[in-house]
Amino acid sequence: MLVKVFGSAVFGVDATTITVEVNIDKGIGYHLVGLPDSAIKESSYRIAAALKNNQYELPGKKITINMAPADLRKEGSAYDLTLAIGILAASGQIQPDKVGQYIIMGELSLDGGLQPIKGALSIAIKAKEEGFTGIILPFQNVKEAAIVEGLDVYGVENVLQVIDFFEDKGNLTPTRIDTQAEFTKTLDFSEFDFSDVKGQEGIKRCMEIAAAGGHNIILIGPPGAGKTMLAKRLPSILPPMSMQEALETTKIHSVAGKIKDTGLLTQRPFRSPHHTASSVSLVGGGSYPQPGEISLAHNGVLFLDELPEFKREVLEVMRQPLEDREVTISRAKFTITYPSSFMLVASMNPSPGGYFNDPNAPVSTSPMEMQRYLSKISGPLLDRIDIHIEVTPVPFEKLSDTRKAECSTEIRKRVTLARAIQTARFENYQHIHYNAQMSSKLIREFCALDDVSLQLLKTAMERLNLSARAYDRILKVSRTIADLEGSLSIASHHIAEAIQYRSLDREGWLG
């Protein structure tokens, strides 16, 4: 008897439906075809034990299983449940009538229990697109899959529940989640708030500008100046995610297996990889492709602490994703594109010893050591960072001040207003939502300067020997500063402030 059941494979952040054809005939043998990997080939042992321990069995006949499309490589143990139900239906141990109406996925334990899978949200989205009645998957994945409305999502704990469901003996109830209620949950930023930061008003202003326009920022300062503390508080002033952003972010984290029982991700991600990270861990890929840190930071913040400590080749792979806001990984056997629209926040000491041009510094650094240290960061990468700002240590008077500083909620209100102005400005442009995403053409359209501002920018360009890309960055930042003020046009003081935020372009840093 031939039976067709359906599973799903995840490539990049999207799913592809896999048709599992199970044919049982006279003879003996177990033949699995359709480019399965080792984990799928081993599934026969898990399936046999799981069925045996639940009073069912593998038929002692010739079992042929084809996973179509046969030219697409299938990976992982998530097809165990699909294969098991297909075998039971084809051997007449359960009714085959309804099995083709559902996507069935799950990894089997030897006792018949189910282990969670990756990419449940992508699989559920594809199942709805293709008109399936529902999806059956492990109970641990049910919250993320139930985000998709108009699809029956059944969370099961063991194979016996699935068998009873198809035999009309069980009482499985589809999981329902009010996605809108999940999305509008109050975000709690109590752990990291700008009210904890003493002094540093100038740096907070930079952070506000960066958040308002989605600009990349680098903080330069000696140890203990508060660079990491400030960076960790940046997500608390970013505007709340839209429903579309929340779904995109949840999808990526689902594919990477980073979602436990949270369902929809409503807080912007904050990723902080260690400086020993490899290129693949940063951009994604591997023999079984997975999204990297820059994709996990999509719609959020990627924080690179001690930037010059990262290997130069690791930093260079970020140049293209920073510009294109997506990363395409090409290998001999596959090409995958992951979204990577993130805010880069980097921090660094001004020299290997941590102190720069300070006669009282405990550690001195020779010019050669200094040059070697700073040369790890290439000019093209620095050009892609809109705001360079020096962070100075907080004086004792500020540290000992008991007054509370402005909280993140107040700053976020101003940032959200500025973002609303940008959303209205770019409403006719697809994939453009805030100033940092503007192309050169849009910069010319929305960043027109008067004669005074133009002369000021010309002088700065000549004095600091800035590149054409740095010119664009200054205009983008000045546009954001104007938006925070609610100004329709860019004034000279907006340009002057934006020029100040190019510290690393100044004489004495990278000479």
Secondary structure, DSSP 8 states (H G I E B T S, - for coil): -EEEEEEEEEETTEEEEEEEEEEEESS-EEEEESSB-HHHHTHHHHHHHHHHTTT----SSEEEEEEESTTS-B-SSTTHHHHHHHHHHHTTSS--TTGGGEEE--EE-TTSBEE--S-HHHHHHHHHHTT-SEEEEEGGGHHHHTTSTTSEEEEESBHHHHHHHHTT-S--------HHHHHTS-----SS-GGG--S-HHHHHHHHHHHHHT--EEEE--TTSSHHHHHHTGGGGS----HHHHHHHHHHHHHTT--SS--S--S--EE---TT--HHHHHEETTTTEE-HHHHTTTSEEEESSGGGS-HHHHHTTHHHHHHSEEEEE-SS-EEEEE---EEEEEE-SSTTS-SS-TT-SS---HHHHHHHHTTS-HHHHHT--EEEE-----HHHHT--S----HHHHHHHHHHHHHHHHHHTTTSTT--SGGG--HHHHHHH----HHHHHHHHHHHHHHT--HHHHHHHHHHHHHHHHHHT-SS--HHHHHHHHHTBGGGSTTT--
